[in-house]
Amino acid sequence: MVQSSMSQPRSEGELLDANRKYYNSLWSGARLVEPQRFNTWPLVRSLLPLGARLEIAPGLRPRLPLEETQFVDISEPALAKLRARGASVTLSQVTALPFANESFDLVCALDIVEHVDDEDGALSEISRVTKPGSVLLLSVPLHPSRWTSFDDFVGHRRRYEPERLAKKLTEHRLVVERSAVYGMQPRSSRLLDLGMWWLTHRRERALWWYNRAFMPMGLRFQKKLDFHTGMMNAEQVDEVLLVCRKAQ
């Protein structure tokens, strides 16, 4: 069911609790997926000569290599599994990153800013820890008119209009160099509604099927990322991946 607008806003604490509850449940029964299995890997591999790396809220779907990358997440089950693989992990939020100014040459924040009530706080922190001239990989869902019950369920605070997104990034000294269609959400509203019913009424079983069947299937049928210079025409795009550079 697609809604014409977002649901009743929740407080910052309620959003954090909803996000943590959902992702703790998801990651507790999930296996870590190696970065090389995602369609973002060719892009990431081209950027790996860059020095210090940070990935924010990767869960068990990291896009940056486990070695020599600092990971930050709110989910203790996810961090425990990353730590068991030798990754450097920190329990923290995107709005309060525990790192010094201009610490990282490559920052990855996929599917995170839309979850945070204080979007300026999140973007400010991301920009703060990124070195001038360095690269940020960012993804967000687009178009409030495409809001669905799934956005509510996973703890989204907003979807972005492309113009507003570009303005926000500029305010935080982040310049869009390239962009591509992104995301693995099914296009069929009926399939999405069916998945939501299972997640609501048969949560444990639904997460089992997601982790062991639908996620591997989604990985298998990922499309190669097709990048456009600057911000692409996103009128028909549900989610966008941006390659940004922090202004000098």
Contacts in CASP RR format, 6 or more apart in sequence:
PFRMAT RR
TARGET T0000
AUTHOR 0000-0000-0000
METHOD contacts of the structure
MODEL  1
MVQSSMSQPRSEGELLDANRKYYNSLWSGARLVEPQRFNTWPLVRSLLPL
GARLEIAPGLRPRLPLEETQFVDISEPALAKLRARGASVTLSQVTALPFA
NESFDLVCALDIVEHVDDEDGALSEISRVTKPGSVLLLSVPLHPSRWTSF
DDFVGHRRRYEPERLAKKLTEHRLVVERSAVYGMQPRSSRLLDLGMWWLT
HRRERALWWYNRAFMPMGLRFQKKLDFHTGMMNAEQVDEVLLVCRKAQ
1 148 0 8 1.000
1 149 0 8 1.000
1 189 0 8 1.000
1 193 0 8 1.000
2 146 0 8 1.000
2 147 0 8 1.000
2 148 0 8 1.000
2 189 0 8 1.000
3 147 0 8 1.000
3 148 0 8 1.000
3 149 0 8 1.000
4 145 0 8 1.000
4 147 0 8 1.000
5 144 0 8 1.000
5 145 0 8 1.000
5 147 0 8 1.000
6 144 0 8 1.000
6 147 0 8 1.000
6 151 0 8 1.000
6 157 0 8 1.000
6 158 0 8 1.000
6 159 0 8 1.000
7 147 0 8 1.000
7 152 0 8 1.000
9 117 0 8 1.000
9 157 0 8 1.000
10 18 0 8 1.000
10 117 0 8 1.000
10 157 0 8 1.000
11 117 0 8 1.000
12 117 0 8 1.000
12 118 0 8 1.000
13 117 0 8 1.000
15 115 0 8 1.000
15 116 0 8 1.000
15 117 0 8 1.000
15 155 0 8 1.000
15 157 0 8 1.000
16 74 0 8 1.000
16 93 0 8 1.000
18 155 0 8 1.000
19 74 0 8 1.000
19 115 0 8 1.000
19 154 0 8 1.000
19 155 0 8 1.000
20 74 0 8 1.000
20 75 0 8 1.000
22 153 0 8 1.000
22 154 0 8 1.000
22 155 0 8 1.000
23 59 0 8 1.000
23 74 0 8 1.000
23 75 0 8 1.000
23 78 0 8 1.000
24 75 0 8 1.000
24 76 0 8 1.000
24 77 0 8 1.000
25 203 0 8 1.000
25 207 0 8 1.000
26 207 0 8 1.000
26 210 0 8 1.000
26 211 0 8 1.000
27 59 0 8 1.000
27 60 0 8 1.000
27 75 0 8 1.000
27 77 0 8 1.000
27 78 0 8 1.000
27 81 0 8 1.000
28 77 0 8 1.000
29 77 0 8 1.000
29 207 0 8 1.000
29 208 0 8 1.000
29 211 0 8 1.000
30 60 0 8 1.000
30 207 0 8 1.000
30 211 0 8 1.000
30 215 0 8 1.000
31 60 0 8 1.000
31 211 0 8 1.000
32 60 0 8 1.000
32 62 0 8 1.000
32 81 0 8 1.000
32 82 0 8 1.000
32 85 0 8 1.000
33 60 0 8 1.000
33 61 0 8 1.000
33 62 0 8 1.000
33 215 0 8 1.000
33 219 0 8 1.000
35 41 0 8 1.000
35 44 0 8 1.000
35 62 0 8 1.000
35 63 0 8 1.000
35 64 0 8 1.000
35 65 0 8 1.000
35 66 0 8 1.000
37 219 0 8 1.000
38 61 0 8 1.000
38 63 0 8 1.000
38 219 0 8 1.000
38 222 0 8 1.000
39 222 0 8 1.000
39 223 0 8 1.000
39 224 0 8 1.000
39 225 0 8 1.000
40 63 0 8 1.000
40 110 0 8 1.000
40 137 0 8 1.000
40 225 0 8 1.000
40 241 0 8 1.000
41 63 0 8 1.000
42 224 0 8 1.000
42 225 0 8 1.000
43 137 0 8 1.000
43 225 0 8 1.000
43 227 0 8 1.000
43 243 0 8 1.000
44 63 0 8 1.000
44 64 0 8 1.000
44 65 0 8 1.000
44 108 0 8 1.000
44 137 0 8 1.000
47 106 0 8 1.000
47 135 0 8 1.000
48 65 0 8 1.000
50 105 0 8 1.000
50 106 0 8 1.000
50 134 0 8 1.000
50 135 0 8 1.000
51 105 0 8 1.000
51 106 0 8 1.000
52 70 0 8 1.000
52 103 0 8 1.000
52 104 0 8 1.000
52 105 0 8 1.000
52 106 0 8 1.000
53 64 0 8 1.000
53 65 0 8 1.000
53 68 0 8 1.000
53 69 0 8 1.000
53 70 0 8 1.000
53 104 0 8 1.000
53 105 0 8 1.000
53 106 0 8 1.000
53 107 0 8 1.000
53 108 0 8 1.000
54 69 0 8 1.000
54 70 0 8 1.000
54 71 0 8 1.000
54 72 0 8 1.000
54 97 0 8 1.000
54 99 0 8 1.000
54 103 0 8 1.000
54 104 0 8 1.000
54 106 0 8 1.000
54 107 0 8 1.000
54 108 0 8 1.000
54 129 0 8 1.000
55 62 0 8 1.000
55 63 0 8 1.000
55 64 0 8 1.000
55 69 0 8 1.000
55 70 0 8 1.000
55 71 0 8 1.000
55 72 0 8 1.000
55 107 0 8 1.000
55 108 0 8 1.000
55 109 0 8 1.000
56 72 0 8 1.000
56 73 0 8 1.000
56 94 0 8 1.000
56 97 0 8 1.000
56 107 0 8 1.000
56 108 0 8 1.000
56 109 0 8 1.000
56 112 0 8 1.000
56 126 0 8 1.000
57 72 0 8 1.000
57 73 0 8 1.000
57 74 0 8 1.000
57 94 0 8 1.000
57 109 0 8 1.000
57 110 0 8 1.000
57 111 0 8 1.000
57 112 0 8 1.000
57 115 0 8 1.000
58 64 0 8 1.000
58 71 0 8 1.000
58 73 0 8 1.000
58 78 0 8 1.000
58 82 0 8 1.000
58 108 0 8 1.000
58 110 0 8 1.000
59 73 0 8 1.000
59 75 0 8 1.000
59 78 0 8 1.000
59 82 0 8 1.000
60 78 0 8 1.000
60 81 0 8 1.000
60 82 0 8 1.000
62 69 0 8 1.000
62 71 0 8 1.000
62 82 0 8 1.000
62 87 0 8 1.000
63 108 0 8 1.000
63 110 0 8 1.000
63 137 0 8 1.000
64 106 0 8 1.000
64 108 0 8 1.000
66 82 0 8 1.000
66 85 0 8 1.000
66 86 0 8 1.000
66 87 0 8 1.000
67 86 0 8 1.000
67 87 0 8 1.000
69 87 0 8 1.000
69 88 0 8 1.000
70 88 0 8 1.000
70 89 0 8 1.000
70 90 0 8 1.000
70 99 0 8 1.000
70 104 0 8 1.000
71 79 0 8 1.000
71 82 0 8 1.000
71 87 0 8 1.000
71 88 0 8 1.000
71 89 0 8 1.000
71 90 0 8 1.000
72 89 0 8 1.000
72 90 0 8 1.000
72 91 0 8 1.000
72 92 0 8 1.000
72 94 0 8 1.000
72 97 0 8 1.000
72 98 0 8 1.000
73 79 0 8 1.000
73 82 0 8 1.000
73 89 0 8 1.000
73 91 0 8 1.000
73 92 0 8 1.000
74 91 0 8 1.000
74 92 0 8 1.000
74 93 0 8 1.000
76 91 0 8 1.000
79 89 0 8 1.000
79 90 0 8 1.000
79 91 0 8 1.000
82 89 0 8 1.000
83 89 0 8 1.000
90 98 0 8 1.000
92 98 0 8 1.000
93 116 0 8 1.000
94 109 0 8 1.000
94 112 0 8 1.000
94 113 0 8 1.000
94 116 0 8 1.000
94 122 0 8 1.000
94 125 0 8 1.000
94 126 0 8 1.000
95 116 0 8 1.000
95 118 0 8 1.000
95 121 0 8 1.000
95 122 0 8 1.000
95 125 0 8 1.000
96 125 0 8 1.000
97 125 0 8 1.000
97 126 0 8 1.000
97 128 0 8 1.000
97 129 0 8 1.000
99 129 0 8 1.000
100 129 0 8 1.000
101 128 0 8 1.000
101 129 0 8 1.000
102 128 0 8 1.000
102 129 0 8 1.000
102 130 0 8 1.000
102 131 0 8 1.000
102 132 0 8 1.000
103 129 0 8 1.000
103 131 0 8 1.000
104 129 0 8 1.000
104 130 0 8 1.000
104 131 0 8 1.000
104 134 0 8 1.000
105 131 0 8 1.000
105 134 0 8 1.000
105 135 0 8 1.000
106 134 0 8 1.000
106 135 0 8 1.000
106 136 0 8 1.000
106 137 0 8 1.000
107 126 0 8 1.000
107 129 0 8 1.000
107 130 0 8 1.000
107 134 0 8 1.000
107 135 0 8 1.000
107 136 0 8 1.000
107 137 0 8 1.000
108 136 0 8 1.000
108 137 0 8 1.000
109 126 0 8 1.000
109 136 0 8 1.000
109 137 0 8 1.000
109 138 0 8 1.000
109 139 0 8 1.000
110 137 0 8 1.000
110 138 0 8 1.000
110 139 0 8 1.000
110 241 0 8 1.000
111 139 0 8 1.000
111 140 0 8 1.000
111 141 0 8 1.000
112 122 0 8 1.000
113 119 0 8 1.000
113 122 0 8 1.000
113 123 0 8 1.000
113 126 0 8 1.000
113 138 0 8 1.000
113 140 0 8 1.000
114 140 0 8 1.000
114 141 0 8 1.000
114 156 0 8 1.000
114 157 0 8 1.000
114 158 0 8 1.000
114 159 0 8 1.000
114 160 0 8 1.000
115 154 0 8 1.000
115 155 0 8 1.000
115 156 0 8 1.000
115 157 0 8 1.000
116 122 0 8 1.000
116 157 0 8 1.000
117 157 0 8 1.000
119 157 0 8 1.000
119 158 0 8 1.000
119 168 0 8 1.000
120 168 0 8 1.000
120 171 0 8 1.000
120 172 0 8 1.000
123 168 0 8 1.000
123 169 0 8 1.000
123 171 0 8 1.000
123 172 0 8 1.000
123 174 0 8 1.000
124 172 0 8 1.000
126 136 0 8 1.000
126 138 0 8 1.000
126 172 0 8 1.000
126 174 0 8 1.000
127 136 0 8 1.000
127 172 0 8 1.000
127 173 0 8 1.000
127 174 0 8 1.000
127 246 0 8 1.000
130 136 0 8 1.000
130 246 0 8 1.000
131 246 0 8 1.000
132 246 0 8 1.000
132 247 0 8 1.000
132 248 0 8 1.000
133 245 0 8 1.000
133 246 0 8 1.000
133 247 0 8 1.000
133 248 0 8 1.000
134 245 0 8 1.000
134 246 0 8 1.000
135 243 0 8 1.000
135 244 0 8 1.000
135 245 0 8 1.000
136 174 0 8 1.000
136 242 0 8 1.000
136 243 0 8 1.000
136 244 0 8 1.000
136 245 0 8 1.000
136 246 0 8 1.000
137 241 0 8 1.000
137 242 0 8 1.000
137 243 0 8 1.000
137 244 0 8 1.000
138 169 0 8 1.000
138 174 0 8 1.000
138 241 0 8 1.000
138 242 0 8 1.000
138 244 0 8 1.000
139 182 0 8 1.000
139 183 0 8 1.000
139 239 0 8 1.000
139 240 0 8 1.000
139 241 0 8 1.000
139 242 0 8 1.000
140 159 0 8 1.000
140 160 0 8 1.000
140 165 0 8 1.000
140 239 0 8 1.000
140 240 0 8 1.000
140 242 0 8 1.000
141 151 0 8 1.000
141 156 0 8 1.000
141 159 0 8 1.000
141 160 0 8 1.000
141 238 0 8 1.000
141 239 0 8 1.000
142 159 0 8 1.000
142 160 0 8 1.000
142 161 0 8 1.000
142 162 0 8 1.000
142 165 0 8 1.000
142 234 0 8 1.000
142 237 0 8 1.000
142 238 0 8 1.000
142 239 0 8 1.000
142 240 0 8 1.000
143 159 0 8 1.000
143 160 0 8 1.000
143 161 0 8 1.000
143 238 0 8 1.000
144 158 0 8 1.000
144 159 0 8 1.000
144 161 0 8 1.000
146 159 0 8 1.000
146 238 0 8 1.000
147 159 0 8 1.000
148 189 0 8 1.000
148 192 0 8 1.000
149 192 0 8 1.000
149 193 0 8 1.000
149 196 0 8 1.000
150 185 0 8 1.000
150 192 0 8 1.000
150 196 0 8 1.000
151 159 0 8 1.000
153 196 0 8 1.000
153 199 0 8 1.000
153 200 0 8 1.000
160 168 0 8 1.000
162 231 0 8 1.000
162 234 0 8 1.000
162 240 0 8 1.000
165 231 0 8 1.000
165 240 0 8 1.000
166 176 0 8 1.000
166 231 0 8 1.000
169 175 0 8 1.000
169 176 0 8 1.000
169 242 0 8 1.000
169 244 0 8 1.000
173 246 0 8 1.000
173 247 0 8 1.000
174 244 0 8 1.000
174 245 0 8 1.000
174 246 0 8 1.000
174 247 0 8 1.000
175 244 0 8 1.000
175 245 0 8 1.000
175 246 0 8 1.000
175 247 0 8 1.000
176 230 0 8 1.000
176 231 0 8 1.000
176 242 0 8 1.000
176 243 0 8 1.000
176 244 0 8 1.000
177 229 0 8 1.000
177 230 0 8 1.000
177 243 0 8 1.000
177 244 0 8 1.000
177 245 0 8 1.000
178 227 0 8 1.000
178 228 0 8 1.000
178 229 0 8 1.000
178 230 0 8 1.000
178 242 0 8 1.000
178 243 0 8 1.000
179 227 0 8 1.000
179 228 0 8 1.000
179 230 0 8 1.000
179 231 0 8 1.000
179 232 0 8 1.000
179 234 0 8 1.000
179 240 0 8 1.000
179 241 0 8 1.000
179 242 0 8 1.000
179 243 0 8 1.000
180 225 0 8 1.000
180 226 0 8 1.000
180 227 0 8 1.000
180 228 0 8 1.000
180 232 0 8 1.000
180 240 0 8 1.000
180 241 0 8 1.000
181 223 0 8 1.000
181 225 0 8 1.000
181 226 0 8 1.000
181 232 0 8 1.000
181 237 0 8 1.000
181 239 0 8 1.000
181 240 0 8 1.000
181 241 0 8 1.000
182 225 0 8 1.000
182 239 0 8 1.000
182 240 0 8 1.000
182 241 0 8 1.000
183 238 0 8 1.000
183 239 0 8 1.000
183 241 0 8 1.000
184 218 0 8 1.000
184 222 0 8 1.000
185 192 0 8 1.000
185 238 0 8 1.000
185 239 0 8 1.000
186 192 0 8 1.000
187 238 0 8 1.000
195 206 0 8 1.000
198 205 0 8 1.000
198 206 0 8 1.000
198 209 0 8 1.000
199 206 0 8 1.000
199 207 0 8 1.000
225 241 0 8 1.000
227 243 0 8 1.000
231 242 0 8 1.000
232 240 0 8 1.000
234 240 0 8 1.000
END
